[in-house]
Amino acid sequence: MEILILGGAGQVGTELRQASWPEGVRLHAPDRASLDITDEAALARVLDERPYAAVINAAAYTAVDQAETAVGAAWRLNALAPAYLAAETGRRAIPLVQVSTDYVFDGTGTGAYTPEAPVNPQSVYGASKAAGEGAVRSANPRHAIVRTAWVVSPHRSNFVRTMLRLAAERERLSVVDDQRGCPTSAADLAAALRLIALRLAADPEAPTGTFHCVNAGVTTWCGFARAILAGAARRGGRAVPVDPIPTRAYPTPARRPANSELSTASLTAAFGIAPRPWGAALEDILDRLVGPVRSQEG
């Protein structure tokens, strides 16, 4: 079975490539130098090279603040590329798993957003990702759009690595405490994407549509930062005080959702995936970045 992974160098793509796949599955993850996914003809050529059983698109323009000025670049990668990909996979009846984001919502709702909740993006990044979702729905009926949020891992740039770095450089930190969401392990997300792709590849009647995949539990960025540093301290790392601040005290070019909580109930119902608590996932990441928890004895 041949599986094509796009965005293989990112957090999720790295975990997809490192995941344990069933025997007989062959992964193909071309880099940007060998495949420009905003080139429809190039995509068509790659899809014609092998009888792909499924495609997972984890590629995205994720520099949220830069997207406010690099509008064209964000829309090419987040909207145009999925449109081309959906059209080409749709023509070949290849299932497509498209990774999306909580930023398609405005963040003003209360409680957890369900996949059916109306989208209302407030940033270029969110609008471009919402457009990509629409293109996938229109062009390939055998799709699974998987929205996620607050993705972290031992790889590349993310909130966990940033907090560890800043704690090593400063005496105290100030972190936004009025935005809440669900921290998500890239490894756990990759495991869900793997299961979904394999199910779509093997079963023509497999569920399709839009789903949410985040780790269980909700916190704020400040709460998340405190958990990161407390976990680092248990491993012999440096912890510093973390002061809560409001969003208005940390202005950014792109507007962030105040509420990024996502409901995973439909993911569990459709695929049997019940994400574990974010705190447990964070422990695994800290084990890899800082080391094992130190014994309290002695």
C-alpha positions in Angstrom: 0.0 0.0 0.0 1.4 3.4 -1.0 0.7 6.5 1.1 1.7 10.0 0.1 2.5 12.5 2.8 2.7 16.2 2.1 4.4 18.5 4.6 6.6 15.7 5.8 9.2 18.1 7.3 6.8 19.8 9.7 5.9 18.7 13.3 3.0 16.5 12.2 4.8 15.2 9.0 7.8 14.3 11.0 5.7 12.2 13.4 3.9 10.6 10.5 7.1 9.5 9.0 8.4 8.2 12.3 5.1 6.4 13.2 4.7 2.6 13.2 2.8 1.7 10.1 1.5 -1.8 9.2 3.8 -4.1 7.3 3.4 -3.5 3.6 2.7 0.2 3.8 5.2 2.4 1.9 5.4 6.1 2.7 6.4 8.7 0.2 7.1 12.2 1.6 8.6 14.4 -1.1 10.2 17.6 0.1 9.5 21.1 -1.2 12.5 21.0 -3.5 11.1 17.9 -5.3 7.4 18.8 -5.3 5.8 22.2 -5.3 2.2 21.4 -4.2 1.0 24.7 -5.5 1.8 23.4 -9.0 -1.2 21.3 -10.2 0.7 19.7 -13.1 3.5 18.7 -10.7 0.9 17.2 -8.3 -0.7 15.3 -11.1 2.7 13.8 -12.2 3.4 12.6 -8.6 0.0 11.1 -8.2 0.4 9.2 -11.5 3.8 7.7 -10.4 2.3 5.2 -8.0 -1.1 3.7 -7.2 -1.6 5.7 -4.0 -4.1 4.3 -1.5 -4.4 7.6 0.4 -2.9 11.1 0.6 -2.3 13.0 3.9 -1.8 16.8 3.5 0.0 18.2 6.5 1.6 21.0 4.6 0.5 24.5 5.5 1.6 28.1 5.8 1.5 28.3 9.6 3.3 31.6 10.3 0.1 33.1 11.6 1.3 36.7 12.1 3.4 36.8 8.9 0.4 35.7 6.9 -1.3 39.0 7.6 1.2 40.6 5.2 2.2 37.6 3.1 -1.3 37.1 2.0 -0.5 35.5 -1.4 1.9 33.0 0.1 -0.6 31.9 2.7 -3.5 31.5 0.3 -1.3 29.6 -2.2 -0.3 27.0 0.3 -3.4 26.8 2.5 -6.2 27.2 -0.1 -4.9 26.8 -3.7 -2.7 23.7 -3.0 -5.6 21.8 -1.3 -7.9 22.8 -4.2 -5.4 21.3 -6.7 -4.8 18.3 -4.5 -8.5 17.6 -4.0 -9.2 17.9 -7.7 -6.4 15.5 -8.7 -7.1 13.0 -5.9 -10.8 13.2 -6.7 -10.3 12.4 -10.3 -8.3 9.3 -9.3 -10.7 8.3 -6.4 -7.9 8.6 -3.9 -9.0 9.4 -0.3 -7.6 12.7 1.0 -6.9 13.5 4.6 -6.5 17.3 5.0 -5.2 18.8 8.2 -6.9 22.1 9.3 -7.1 24.4 12.2 -9.1 26.0 15.1 -8.5 29.4 13.4 -11.4 28.8 11.1 -13.6 29.8 14.1 -13.8 33.3 15.6 -13.3 32.1 19.1 -16.3 33.9 20.6 -18.3 30.8 21.3 -18.7 29.1 24.7 -17.9 25.5 25.2 -16.3 23.2 22.6 -16.7 23.8 18.9 -18.2 20.8 17.0 -17.2 20.2 13.4 -20.6 21.5 12.3 -20.3 24.9 14.0 -20.3 27.8 11.6 -16.8 29.0 10.6 -15.9 32.7 10.9 -12.1 33.2 10.6 -10.6 36.4 11.9 -7.2 36.2 10.3 -5.6 35.6 6.9 -4.3 32.2 8.1 -7.8 31.2 9.3 -9.5 32.4 6.1 -7.0 30.6 3.9 -7.4 27.4 5.8 -11.2 27.6 5.7 -11.0 28.1 1.9 -8.8 25.0 1.7 -11.5 23.1 3.6 -14.2 24.2 1.2 -12.1 23.2 -1.8 -11.5 19.7 -0.4 -15.2 19.3 0.3 -16.2 20.4 -3.2 -13.7 18.3 -5.2 -13.2 15.0 -3.4 -16.1 13.2 -1.7 -13.7 10.7 0.0 -12.1 13.2 2.3 -11.5 13.6 6.0 -10.8 17.2 7.1 -9.1 17.0 10.5 -9.0 20.2 12.5 -6.5 20.5 15.3 -5.1 23.2 17.6 -2.1 24.2 19.7 0.2 21.5 18.2 3.4 20.8 20.0 6.3 18.3 19.7 10.0 17.9 20.2 10.4 19.1 16.6 10.7 22.6 15.0 9.3 25.7 16.5 6.4 25.4 18.9 5.1 26.6 22.3 6.8 24.0 24.4 10.3 24.6 22.9 9.8 28.3 23.1 8.8 28.3 26.8 11.8 26.0 27.6 14.1 28.4 25.8 12.7 31.6 27.4 12.9 30.0 30.9 16.6 29.5 30.3 17.1 33.1 29.3 14.8 35.1 31.7 14.0 35.4 35.4 10.2 35.4 34.9 7.7 35.1 32.0 4.5 36.8 31.1 2.0 34.7 29.1 -1.6 35.3 27.9 -4.2 33.9 30.2 -7.5 34.8 28.5 -7.2 32.5 25.5 -8.1 28.8 26.1 -7.7 25.7 24.1 -6.5 22.1 23.9 -2.8 21.5 23.6 -2.2 18.7 21.1 0.7 16.3 20.7 1.9 16.1 17.1 2.6 12.4 17.7 -1.0 11.8 18.9 -2.4 13.7 16.0 -0.2 11.8 13.6 -1.4 8.5 15.1 -5.0 9.6 14.4 -4.2 10.7 10.9 -2.5 7.3 10.2 -5.6 5.4 11.4 -8.0 7.6 9.4 -5.9 7.3 6.2 -5.6 3.5 6.6 -9.3 3.2 7.2 -10.2 5.3 4.2 -7.7 3.3 2.0 -9.1 -0.1 3.1 -12.9 0.6 3.4 -14.9 2.4 0.7 -17.7 2.9 3.3 -15.4 4.5 5.9 -16.7 7.7 7.4 -15.9 10.9 5.6 -16.4 14.6 6.5 -14.9 17.0 9.1 -13.5 15.9 12.4 -11.6 17.5 15.3 -8.5 15.9 16.9 -7.0 17.5 20.0 -5.8 16.1 23.2 -8.4 16.0 26.0 -8.7 18.8 28.4 -8.6 22.6 28.3 -6.2 25.2 29.6 -4.9 28.7 28.8 -1.6 29.6 27.3 -0.5 30.7 30.8 -1.7 27.4 32.3 0.1 25.5 29.6 3.3 27.4 30.2 3.2 26.7 33.9 2.7 23.0 33.2 5.6 22.9 30.8 8.0 24.6 33.3 6.7 22.4 36.2 7.4 19.3 34.1 10.8 20.6 33.2 11.6 21.2 36.8 10.7 17.6 37.7 13.4 16.6 35.2 16.1 18.9 36.6 15.3 21.8 34.2 15.0 25.4 35.1 11.6 26.8 36.1 10.7 30.5 36.5 7.5 32.2 37.6 4.9 32.7 34.9 2.7 35.8 35.2 -0.8 35.9 33.6 -1.5 38.8 31.2 -4.5 39.7 29.0 -4.4 39.4 25.3 -4.4 43.2 25.0 -1.1 43.3 26.8 0.5 41.2 24.1 -0.8 42.6 20.7 -0.1 40.5 17.6 -0.8 41.2 13.9 -3.2 38.3 13.7 -6.2 38.0 15.9 -6.2 34.8 18.0 -9.4 32.9 18.9 -10.2 33.5 22.6 -11.8 30.0 22.7 -10.1 27.3 20.7 -11.7 24.3 22.5 -12.7 21.6 20.0 -15.0 18.7 20.5 -13.6 15.3 19.5 -16.9 13.4 20.0 -17.5 12.7 16.3 -13.9 11.5 15.9 -14.5 9.0 18.6 -17.8 7.9 17.2 -16.5 7.5 13.6 -13.1 6.0 14.2 -12.9 5.0 17.8 -10.2 7.5 18.5 -10.4 8.9 22.1 -7.4 11.3 22.6 -5.6 11.1 25.9 -5.3 14.2 28.2 -2.9 16.9 27.1 -0.9 16.6 30.3 0.1 13.0 29.6 1.1 13.9 26.1 3.2 16.8 27.4 5.1 14.4 29.7 6.2 12.4 26.7 7.4 15.5 24.9 9.3 16.7 27.9 10.9 13.3 28.3 12.4 13.7 24.8 13.3 17.4 25.2 14.6 17.5 28.8 15.0 13.9 30.0 13.2 11.5 32.4 11.7 12.7 35.6 14.3 12.6 38.4 13.8 10.5 41.4 12.6 12.3 44.5 14.5 9.9 46.8 17.6 11.1 48.7 
